Every structure is written in C-alpha cells, then in structure tokens.
Amino acid sequence: MWYIIIIYIMISSNIITVSFQSLLCILLIGCAAEVKRQPETLRSAIEETNAERRAITADVRFTLDSGYERVLRKDTIWRLVGTLAQGNVYASSDSVFSIEGAHVHEAYLVVNSGKLVGFYLPVERSFAPLNSTSNINLWEK
C-alpha cells in the first residue's frame, strides 16, 4: 500500500499528473497472484522415528505460477509426514520451505512416483498444485 501513499502525495503536491491508465498499471504491477490451492486432509504417516527420509542430490530450481522462483537445496533432508490423493507428503527436517504468491506459505513437498507434483500447505490444510508443464524429478521411486 506504500505506493498508493506515494501517488497520493505526488498528486496532491502537483508534482505529476497521473492518468487513470498509469495509476492502474502501477497498482497491477504491485500485486502478486494468489497461490492456487484446494482443501485437503493429510493422512499421517508412520511414527516419526520410522519415517522414510530422502535427500535431494542437486539443487532444483523452478518457478511457481505466481512468478516467484524457488530452490530446493542439495542435501536437504525430507521426511515422509503423510499422504494425500496427489502423492506422498515430505517436510524438511532441517529448514522451513515456503512458497510465495500474494502471501508466503509454509510448504511441504508432494511427490508422486519421484516427481514433484505440488505442495501441502500445513497452516491452510490445503494442496497447491505445481504448474502442469513442470516435470521435476526429485528422486527415484
């Protein structure tokens, strides 16, 4: 909202004259897309001590539909925390991973047959699918 205050000050100070189209462009540039998500119920996995653990062997870079880039870091350990209809859900054991749109959301990986298919958002209790054109292999099945 800071940009609205700056525009208001500039207009009221007669520094510039802003047309409606210019104002609309400025407002649209400052707005990120919301992360698309749907409600989902996480089915818990086995006890924490016996949970499957996986490591990513190389940095994985990808761009979300919101336009923000994310990186899954090499050697990050992911542990199985549950399942969804879309795949197995893995949470980072040593860091917090997030995805971003209009807001920032803590996110767990949703993996099906070794491919990243989306994210489980634990706070929102929902699934956010990854772009259907993405084909990101994280590990072997």
OpenMM code with the backbone's topology and positions (N, CA, C; nanometers):
from openmm import Vec3, app, unit

residues = "MET TRP TYR ILE ILE ILE ILE TYR ILE MET ILE SER SER ASN ILE ILE THR VAL SER PHE GLN SER LEU LEU CYS ILE LEU LEU ILE GLY CYS ALA ALA GLU VAL LYS ARG GLN PRO GLU THR LEU ARG SER ALA ILE GLU GLU THR ASN ALA GLU ARG ARG ALA ILE THR ALA ASP VAL ARG PHE THR LEU ASP SER GLY TYR GLU ARG VAL LEU ARG LYS ASP THR ILE TRP ARG LEU VAL GLY THR LEU ALA GLN GLY ASN VAL TYR ALA SER SER ASP SER VAL PHE SER ILE GLU GLY ALA HIS VAL HIS GLU ALA TYR LEU VAL VAL ASN SER GLY LYS LEU VAL GLY PHE TYR LEU PRO VAL GLU ARG SER PHE ALA PRO LEU ASN SER THR SER ASN ILE ASN LEU TRP GLU LYS".split()
positions = [
    Vec3(0.0799, -0.1191, 0.0000),
    Vec3(0.0000, 0.0000, 0.0000),
    Vec3(0.0851, 0.1269, 0.0000),
    Vec3(0.2143, 0.1123, 0.0206),
    Vec3(0.3024, 0.2289, 0.0235),
    Vec3(0.2970, 0.3068, -0.1062),
    Vec3(0.2778, 0.2359, -0.2190),
    Vec3(0.2766, 0.3033, -0.3478),
    Vec3(0.1546, 0.3940, -0.3620),
    Vec3(0.0424, 0.3593, -0.2984),
    Vec3(-0.0766, 0.4444, -0.3028),
    Vec3(-0.0497, 0.5757, -0.2291),
    Vec3(0.0181, 0.5673, -0.1161),
    Vec3(0.0508, 0.6873, -0.0388),
    Vec3(0.1437, 0.7783, -0.1192),
    Vec3(0.2437, 0.7192, -0.1840),
    Vec3(0.3371, 0.7983, -0.2645),
    Vec3(0.2636, 0.8662, -0.3801),
    Vec3(0.1757, 0.7933, -0.4470),
    Vec3(0.0997, 0.8518, -0.5579),
    Vec3(0.0122, 0.9658, -0.5073),
    Vec3(-0.0535, 0.9448, -0.3947),
    Vec3(-0.1398, 1.0484, -0.3383),
    Vec3(-0.0593, 1.1753, -0.3075),
    Vec3(0.0563, 1.1579, -0.2460),
    Vec3(0.1414, 1.2736, -0.2132),
    Vec3(0.1850, 1.3445, -0.3413),
    Vec3(0.2237, 1.2670, -0.4418),
    Vec3(0.2694, 1.3276, -0.5665),
    Vec3(0.1561, 1.4041, -0.6355),
    Vec3(0.0363, 1.3481, -0.6336),
    Vec3(-0.0778, 1.4152, -0.6971),
    Vec3(-0.1156, 1.5409, -0.6196),
    Vec3(-0.1240, 1.5280, -0.4871),
    Vec3(-0.1651, 1.6438, -0.4065),
    Vec3(-0.0598, 1.7540, -0.4065),
    Vec3(0.0650, 1.7189, -0.4308),
    Vec3(0.1723, 1.8186, -0.4368),
    Vec3(0.1894, 1.8754, -0.5768),
    Vec3(0.1070, 1.8298, -0.6694),
    Vec3(0.1149, 1.8727, -0.8086),
    Vec3(0.2510, 1.8435, -0.8718),
    Vec3(0.3196, 1.7406, -0.8217),
    Vec3(0.4478, 1.7032, -0.8796),
    Vec3(0.4253, 1.6403, -1.0167),
    Vec3(0.3227, 1.5559, -1.0252),
    Vec3(0.2907, 1.4938, -1.1535),
    Vec3(0.1404, 1.4844, -1.1688),
    Vec3(0.0984, 1.4674, -1.2892),
    Vec3(-0.0414, 1.4386, -1.3171),
    Vec3(-0.0479, 1.2946, -1.3622),
    Vec3(-0.1252, 1.2135, -1.2909),
    Vec3(-0.1320, 1.0708, -1.3194),
    Vec3(-0.2648, 1.0401, -1.3877),
    Vec3(-0.2563, 0.9796, -1.5029),
    Vec3(-0.3785, 0.9391, -1.5724),
    Vec3(-0.4315, 0.8122, -1.5076),
    Vec3(-0.5571, 0.7824, -1.5320),
    Vec3(-0.6185, 0.6619, -1.4774),
    Vec3(-0.5433, 0.5374, -1.5223),
    Vec3(-0.5014, 0.5319, -1.6497),
    Vec3(-0.4301, 0.4149, -1.7012),
    Vec3(-0.2953, 0.3965, -1.6307),
    Vec3(-0.2253, 0.5045, -1.6068),
    Vec3(-0.0961, 0.4952, -1.5373),
    Vec3(-0.1144, 0.4451, -1.3958),
    Vec3(-0.2152, 0.4974, -1.3291),
    Vec3(-0.2435, 0.4545, -1.1924),
    Vec3(-0.2784, 0.3067, -1.1893),
    Vec3(-0.3594, 0.2613, -1.2827),
    Vec3(-0.3972, 0.1210, -1.2899),
    Vec3(-0.2755, 0.0322, -1.3122),
    Vec3(-0.1849, 0.0723, -1.4006),
    Vec3(-0.0616, -0.0041, -1.4262),
    Vec3(0.0234, -0.0157, -1.3002),
    Vec3(0.0376, 0.0930, -1.2289),
    Vec3(0.1182, 0.0925, -1.1062),
    Vec3(0.0579, -0.0025, -1.0041),
    Vec3(-0.0721, -0.0008, -0.9891),
    Vec3(-0.1385, -0.0886, -0.8922),
    Vec3(-0.1276, -0.2352, -0.9315),
    Vec3(-0.1415, -0.2657, -1.0600),
    Vec3(-0.1334, -0.4040, -1.1048),
    Vec3(0.0073, -0.4608, -1.0924),
    Vec3(0.1085, -0.3794, -1.1155),
    Vec3(0.2470, -0.4254, -1.1047),
    Vec3(0.2781, -0.4655, -0.9607),
    Vec3(0.2198, -0.3980, -0.8651),
    Vec3(0.2483, -0.4242, -0.7243),
    Vec3(0.1740, -0.5415, -0.6651),
    Vec3(0.0893, -0.6101, -0.7409),
    Vec3(0.0076, -0.7187, -0.6872),
    Vec3(0.0543, -0.8537, -0.7408),
    Vec3(0.0920, -0.9438, -0.6516),
    Vec3(0.1305, -1.0793, -0.6916),
    Vec3(0.0065, -1.1679, -0.6935),
    Vec3(0.0105, -1.2725, -0.7748),
    Vec3(-0.1010, -1.3661, -0.7831),
    Vec3(-0.1099, -1.4487, -0.6555),
    Vec3(-0.2295, -1.4815, -0.6185),
    Vec3(-0.2535, -1.5683, -0.5027),
    Vec3(-0.2114, -1.7106, -0.5396),
    Vec3(-0.1598, -1.7857, -0.4427),
    Vec3(-0.1256, -1.9258, -0.4647),
    Vec3(-0.2570, -2.0035, -0.4768),
    Vec3(-0.2743, -2.0733, -0.5890),
    Vec3(-0.3953, -2.1544, -0.6085),
    Vec3(-0.3857, -2.2768, -0.5191),
    Vec3(-0.4934, -2.3036, -0.4469),
    Vec3(-0.4926, -2.4182, -0.3562),
    Vec3(-0.6335, -2.4713, -0.3376),
    Vec3(-0.6383, -2.5963, -0.2905),
    Vec3(-0.7663, -2.6603, -0.2634),
    Vec3(-0.7560, -2.7325, -0.1292),
    Vec3(-0.8626, -2.7356, -0.0502),
    Vec3(-0.8583, -2.8026, 0.0802),
    Vec3(-0.8247, -2.9510, 0.0646),
    Vec3(-0.7416, -3.0011, 0.1528),
    Vec3(-0.7024, -3.1424, 0.1530),
    Vec3(-0.6812, -3.1887, 0.2962),
    Vec3(-0.7063, -3.3155, 0.3206),
    Vec3(-0.6819, -3.3751, 0.4519),
    Vec3(-0.5568, -3.4613, 0.4442),
    Vec3(-0.4593, -3.4278, 0.5250),
    Vec3(-0.3338, -3.5042, 0.5294),
    Vec3(-0.3559, -3.6296, 0.6128),
    Vec3(-0.3236, -3.7451, 0.5555),
    Vec3(-0.3278, -3.8706, 0.6290),
    Vec3(-0.1869, -3.8964, 0.6819),
    Vec3(-0.1737, -3.9030, 0.8122),
    Vec3(-0.0419, -3.9145, 0.8749),
    Vec3(0.0299, -4.0423, 0.8363),
    Vec3(0.1630, -4.0310, 0.8343),
    Vec3(0.2494, -4.1449, 0.8039),
    Vec3(0.2826, -4.2190, 0.9328),
    Vec3(0.3754, -4.3106, 0.9220),
    Vec3(0.4222, -4.3915, 1.0338),
    Vec3(0.4843, -4.3013, 1.1409),
    Vec3(0.5108, -4.3588, 1.2561),
    Vec3(0.5749, -4.2832, 1.3641),
    Vec3(0.6948, -4.2041, 1.3133),
    Vec3(0.7179, -4.0920, 1.3759),
    Vec3(0.8270, -4.0010, 1.3387),
    Vec3(0.9618, -4.0730, 1.3316),
    Vec3(0.9898, -4.1619, 1.4248),
    Vec3(1.1208, -4.2285, 1.4287),
    Vec3(1.1406, -4.3238, 1.3118),
    Vec3(1.0314, -4.3774, 1.2578),
    Vec3(1.0422, -4.4725, 1.1464),
    Vec3(1.0117, -4.4094, 1.0111),
    Vec3(0.9932, -4.2793, 1.0074),
    Vec3(0.9535, -4.2128, 0.8835),
    Vec3(1.0628, -4.2228, 0.7770),
    Vec3(1.0192, -4.2471, 0.6549),
    Vec3(1.1103, -4.2506, 0.5405),
    Vec3(1.1766, -4.1138, 0.5238),
    Vec3(1.3059, -4.1133, 0.4948),
    Vec3(1.3793, -3.9885, 0.4730),
    Vec3(1.4444, -3.9932, 0.3358),
    Vec3(1.4421, -3.8779, 0.2688),
    Vec3(1.5014, -3.8656, 0.1359),
    Vec3(1.5883, -3.7409, 0.1318),
    Vec3(1.6926, -3.7450, 0.0496),
    Vec3(1.7792, -3.6281, 0.0297),
    Vec3(1.7763, -3.5889, -0.1172),
    Vec3(1.7793, -3.4603, -0.1414),
    Vec3(1.7870, -3.4100, -0.2782),
    Vec3(1.9355, -3.4034, -0.3145),
    Vec3(1.9713, -3.4622, -0.4285),
    Vec3(2.1131, -3.4769, -0.4627),
    Vec3(2.1729, -3.3586, -0.5383),
    Vec3(2.0892, -3.2684, -0.5875),
    Vec3(2.1377, -3.1480, -0.6573),
    Vec3(2.0348, -3.0375, -0.6379),
    Vec3(2.0792, -2.9120, -0.6431),
    Vec3(1.9844, -2.8010, -0.6332),
    Vec3(1.8778, -2.8148, -0.7423),
    Vec3(1.7531, -2.7907, -0.7060),
    Vec3(1.6418, -2.7960, -0.8007),
    Vec3(1.5763, -2.6588, -0.8029),
    Vec3(1.5818, -2.5924, -0.9189),
    Vec3(1.5217, -2.4583, -0.9348),
    Vec3(1.3937, -2.4701, -1.0168),
    Vec3(1.2929, -2.3950, -0.9763),
    Vec3(1.1682, -2.3917, -1.0521),
    Vec3(1.0961, -2.2609, -1.0240),
    Vec3(1.0051, -2.2256, -1.1138),
    Vec3(0.9271, -2.1032, -1.0996),
    Vec3(0.7813, -2.1398, -1.0746),
    Vec3(0.7235, -2.0795, -0.9737),
    Vec3(0.5829, -2.1016, -0.9412),
    Vec3(0.4943, -2.0238, -1.0374),
    Vec3(0.3670, -2.0599, -1.0441),
    Vec3(0.2722, -1.9858, -1.1283),
    Vec3(0.2660, -1.8387, -1.0892),
    Vec3(0.2962, -1.8084, -0.9634),
    Vec3(0.2933, -1.6698, -0.9153),
    Vec3(0.4105, -1.5870, -0.9691),
    Vec3(0.5075, -1.6550, -1.0326),
    Vec3(0.6233, -1.5853, -1.0882),
    Vec3(0.7452, -1.5888, -0.9980),
    Vec3(0.7303, -1.6356, -0.8750),
    Vec3(0.8428, -1.6422, -0.7826),
    Vec3(0.9227, -1.7696, -0.8065),
    Vec3(1.0546, -1.7567, -0.8000),
    Vec3(1.1419, -1.8724, -0.8164),
    Vec3(1.1724, -1.9324, -0.6798),
    Vec3(1.1828, -2.0620, -0.6760),
    Vec3(1.2199, -2.1326, -0.5541),
    Vec3(1.3331, -2.2296, -0.5859),
    Vec3(1.4105, -2.2641, -0.4820),
    Vec3(1.5197, -2.3595, -0.4955),
    Vec3(1.5078, -2.4617, -0.3829),
    Vec3(1.5103, -2.5886, -0.4213),
    Vec3(1.5220, -2.6962, -0.3234),
    Vec3(1.6707, -2.7271, -0.3158),
    Vec3(1.7296, -2.7021, -0.2023),
    Vec3(1.8758, -2.7108, -0.1875),
    Vec3(1.9265, -2.8546, -0.1817),
    Vec3(2.0413, -2.8737, -0.2437),
    Vec3(2.1120, -3.0014, -0.2410),
    Vec3(2.1356, -3.0429, -0.0954),
    Vec3(2.1237, -3.1717, -0.0706),
    Vec3(2.1483, -3.2335, 0.0606),
    Vec3(2.0441, -3.1998, 0.1667),
    Vec3(1.9362, -3.1304, 0.1285),
    Vec3(1.8282, -3.1079, 0.2239),
    Vec3(1.7588, -3.2409, 0.2482),
    Vec3(1.7333, -3.2716, 0.3752),
    Vec3(1.6677, -3.3973, 0.4122),
    Vec3(1.5177, -3.3729, 0.4241),
    Vec3(1.4395, -3.4587, 0.3574),
    Vec3(1.2937, -3.4511, 0.3607),
    Vec3(1.2409, -3.5798, 0.4211),
    Vec3(1.1492, -3.5675, 0.5176),
    Vec3(1.0938, -3.6869, 0.5823),
    Vec3(0.9458, -3.7002, 0.5498),
    Vec3(0.9042, -3.8238, 0.5287),
    Vec3(0.7655, -3.8531, 0.4968),
    Vec3(0.6786, -3.8222, 0.6184),
    Vec3(0.5777, -3.7358, 0.5991),
    Vec3(0.4883, -3.6996, 0.7102),
    Vec3(0.3452, -3.7455, 0.6866),
    Vec3(0.3143, -3.7857, 0.5621),
    Vec3(0.1782, -3.8303, 0.5347),
    Vec3(0.1531, -3.8464, 0.3864),
    Vec3(0.0267, -3.8661, 0.3538),
    Vec3(-0.0122, -3.8818, 0.2145),
    Vec3(-0.1382, -3.8014, 0.1842),
    Vec3(-0.1514, -3.7660, 0.0574),
    Vec3(-0.2710, -3.7032, 0.0017),
    Vec3(-0.3100, -3.7878, -0.1196),
    Vec3(-0.4235, -3.7609, -0.1769),
    Vec3(-0.4623, -3.8304, -0.3002),
    Vec3(-0.3599, -3.8044, -0.4101),
    Vec3(-0.2932, -3.6886, -0.4058),
    Vec3(-0.1984, -3.6498, -0.5106),
    Vec3(-0.0601, -3.7124, -0.4948),
    Vec3(-0.0266, -3.7642, -0.3763),
    Vec3(0.1046, -3.8253, -0.3566),
    Vec3(0.1499, -3.8228, -0.2119),
    Vec3(0.2760, -3.8598, -0.1900),
    Vec3(0.3350, -3.8590, -0.0557),
    Vec3(0.3791, -3.7178, -0.0184),
    Vec3(0.3670, -3.6862, 0.1098),
    Vec3(0.3978, -3.5522, 0.1586),
    Vec3(0.5255, -3.5575, 0.2431),
    Vec3(0.6225, -3.4730, 0.2078),
    Vec3(0.7514, -3.4687, 0.2760),
    Vec3(0.7761, -3.3291, 0.3337),
    Vec3(0.8167, -3.3247, 0.4601),
    Vec3(0.8527, -3.1986, 0.5261),
    Vec3(1.0040, -3.1942, 0.5418),
    Vec3(1.0607, -3.0758, 0.5344),
    Vec3(1.2043, -3.0608, 0.5524),
    Vec3(1.2404, -3.0890, 0.6982),
    Vec3(1.3476, -3.1632, 0.7160),
    Vec3(1.3931, -3.1955, 0.8515),
    Vec3(1.4828, -3.0879, 0.9100),
    Vec3(1.5443, -3.0066, 0.8231),
    Vec3(1.6448, -2.9139, 0.8735),
    Vec3(1.6232, -2.7685, 0.8332),
    Vec3(1.5072, -2.7363, 0.7747),
    Vec3(1.4787, -2.5977, 0.7380),
    Vec3(1.3285, -2.5819, 0.7168),
    Vec3(1.2863, -2.4595, 0.6953),
    Vec3(1.1465, -2.4327, 0.6618),
    Vec3(1.1424, -2.3916, 0.5158),
    Vec3(1.0608, -2.4610, 0.4377),
    Vec3(1.0456, -2.4288, 0.2969),
    Vec3(0.9144, -2.3532, 0.2801),
    Vec3(0.9149, -2.2528, 0.1925),
    Vec3(0.7926, -2.1750, 0.1705),
    Vec3(0.7725, -2.1488, 0.0218),
    Vec3(0.6459, -2.1254, -0.0139),
    Vec3(0.6126, -2.0806, -0.1487),
    Vec3(0.5459, -1.9453, -0.1343),
    Vec3(0.5496, -1.8683, -0.2435),
    Vec3(0.5049, -1.7301, -0.2335),
    Vec3(0.4158, -1.6917, -0.3498),
    Vec3(0.3141, -1.6157, -0.3170),
    Vec3(0.2247, -1.5528, -0.4146),
    Vec3(0.1934, -1.4166, -0.3559),
    Vec3(0.0666, -1.3872, -0.3335),
    Vec3(0.0296, -1.2637, -0.2647),
    Vec3(0.0725, -1.2724, -0.1178),
    Vec3(0.0867, -1.3956, -0.0673),
    Vec3(0.1307, -1.4216, 0.0699),
    Vec3(0.2369, -1.5308, 0.0678),
    Vec3(0.3083, -1.5460, 0.1782),
    Vec3(0.4081, -1.6519, 0.1917),
    Vec3(0.3450, -1.7650, 0.2716),
    Vec3(0.3615, -1.8889, 0.2240),
    Vec3(0.3025, -2.0054, 0.2877),
    Vec3(0.4107, -2.1082, 0.3176),
    Vec3(0.4133, -2.1618, 0.4403),
    Vec3(0.4991, -2.2761, 0.4678),
    Vec3(0.4499, -2.3901, 0.3803),
    Vec3(0.5425, -2.4670, 0.3228),
    Vec3(0.5020, -2.5713, 0.2287),
    Vec3(0.5827, -2.6988, 0.2474),
    Vec3(0.5141, -2.8107, 0.2331),
    Vec3(0.5759, -2.9427, 0.2287),
    Vec3(0.5692, -2.9900, 0.0834),
    Vec3(0.6627, -3.0750, 0.0426),
    Vec3(0.6626, -3.1279, -0.0936),
    Vec3(0.5587, -3.2384, -0.1077),
    Vec3(0.4907, -3.2419, -0.2209),
    Vec3(0.4029, -3.3536, -0.2551),
    Vec3(0.4647, -3.4202, -0.3769),
    Vec3(0.5020, -3.5483, -0.3592),
    Vec3(0.5780, -3.6215, -0.4607),
    Vec3(0.5000, -3.7469, -0.5010),
    Vec3(0.4890, -3.7680, -0.6319),
    Vec3(0.4217, -3.8865, -0.6839),
    Vec3(0.5151, -3.9532, -0.7837),
    Vec3(0.5512, -4.0771, -0.7571),
    Vec3(0.6434, -4.1538, -0.8433),
    Vec3(0.7746, -4.0795, -0.8671),
    Vec3(0.8255, -4.0142, -0.7634),
    Vec3(0.9532, -3.9444, -0.7717),
    Vec3(0.9460, -3.8048, -0.8295),
    Vec3(0.8286, -3.7622, -0.8775),
    Vec3(0.8120, -3.6288, -0.9379),
    Vec3(0.7409, -3.5347, -0.8414),
    Vec3(0.7884, -3.4106, -0.8378),
    Vec3(0.7243, -3.3063, -0.7582),
    Vec3(0.5947, -3.2665, -0.8284),
    Vec3(0.4793, -3.2837, -0.7601),
    Vec3(0.3501, -3.2516, -0.8225),
    Vec3(0.2831, -3.1305, -0.7584),
    Vec3(0.3342, -3.0884, -0.6427),
    Vec3(0.2746, -2.9726, -0.5766),
    Vec3(0.3227, -2.9617, -0.4330),
    Vec3(0.2438, -2.8901, -0.3532),
    Vec3(0.2831, -2.8606, -0.2156),
    Vec3(0.1638, -2.8744, -0.1224),
    Vec3(0.1904, -2.9263, -0.0038),
    Vec3(0.0891, -2.9273, 0.1007),
    Vec3(0.1178, -2.8076, 0.1900),
    Vec3(0.0170, -2.7247, 0.2138),
    Vec3(0.0308, -2.6067, 0.2988),
    Vec3(-0.0290, -2.6415, 0.4348),
    Vec3(0.0557, -2.6721, 0.5348),
    Vec3(0.0047, -2.7229, 0.6623),
    Vec3(-0.0829, -2.6239, 0.7394),
    Vec3(-0.0529, -2.4970, 0.7331),
    Vec3(-0.1328, -2.3987, 0.8067),
    Vec3(-0.2718, -2.3874, 0.7445),
    Vec3(-0.2779, -2.3855, 0.6122),
    Vec3(-0.4049, -2.3723, 0.5418),
    Vec3(-0.4762, -2.5055, 0.5227),
    Vec3(-0.4036, -2.6164, 0.5500),
    Vec3(-0.4543, -2.7520, 0.5290),
    Vec3(-0.5079, -2.7675, 0.3866),
    Vec3(-0.4192, -2.7358, 0.2920),
    Vec3(-0.4605, -2.7415, 0.1521),
    Vec3(-0.3451, -2.7849, 0.0623),
    Vec3(-0.3825, -2.8233, -0.0605),
    Vec3(-0.2864, -2.8663, -0.1617),
    Vec3(-0.2759, -2.7581, -0.2682),
    Vec3(-0.1526, -2.7221, -0.3041),
    Vec3(-0.1270, -2.6251, -0.4104),
    Vec3(-0.0534, -2.6989, -0.5221),
    Vec3(-0.1205, -2.7208, -0.6351),
    Vec3(-0.0553, -2.7957, -0.7437),
    Vec3(0.0568, -2.7157, -0.8087),
    Vec3(0.1575, -2.7876, -0.8543),
    Vec3(0.2662, -2.7261, -0.9300),
    Vec3(0.2209, -2.7154, -1.0752),
    Vec3(0.2702, -2.6173, -1.1453),
    Vec3(0.2391, -2.5974, -1.2865),
    Vec3(0.2436, -2.7307, -1.3606),
    Vec3(0.1406, -2.7578, -1.4374),
    Vec3(0.1304, -2.8878, -1.5060),
    Vec3(0.2405, -2.9098, -1.6096),
    Vec3(0.3060, -2.8032, -1.6532),
    Vec3(0.4148, -2.8194, -1.7502),
    Vec3(0.5473, -2.8531, -1.6820),
    Vec3(0.5507, -2.8422, -1.5496),
    Vec3(0.6734, -2.8755, -1.4767),
    Vec3(0.6913, -3.0267, -1.4740),
    Vec3(0.8138, -3.0698, -1.4913),
    Vec3(0.8457, -3.2116, -1.4864),
    Vec3(0.9721, -3.2259, -1.4033),
    Vec3(0.9551, -3.2158, -1.2715),
    Vec3(1.0698, -3.2123, -1.1825),
    Vec3(1.0843, -3.3458, -1.1109),
    Vec3(1.1912, -3.4186, -1.1472),
    Vec3(1.2225, -3.5452, -1.0805),
    Vec3(1.3104, -3.5141, -0.9597),
    Vec3(1.2643, -3.5529, -0.8432),
    Vec3(1.3433, -3.5303, -0.7218),
    Vec3(1.4279, -3.6495, -0.6869),
    Vec3(1.3708, -3.7676, -0.7017),
    Vec3(1.4417, -3.8903, -0.6690),
    Vec3(1.3722, -4.0074, -0.7360),
    Vec3(1.4403, -4.1218, -0.7345),
    Vec3(1.3814, -4.2429, -0.7918),
    Vec3(1.2668, -4.2896, -0.7026),
    Vec3(1.1717, -4.3586, -0.7635),
    Vec3(1.0554, -4.4075, -0.6875),
    Vec3(1.0970, -4.4916, -0.5692),
] * unit.nanometer
topology = app.Topology()
chain = topology.addChain("A")
for resn in residues:
    res = topology.addResidue(resn, chain)
    for name in ("N", "CA", "C"):
        topology.addAtom(name, app.Element.getBySymbol(name[0]), res)
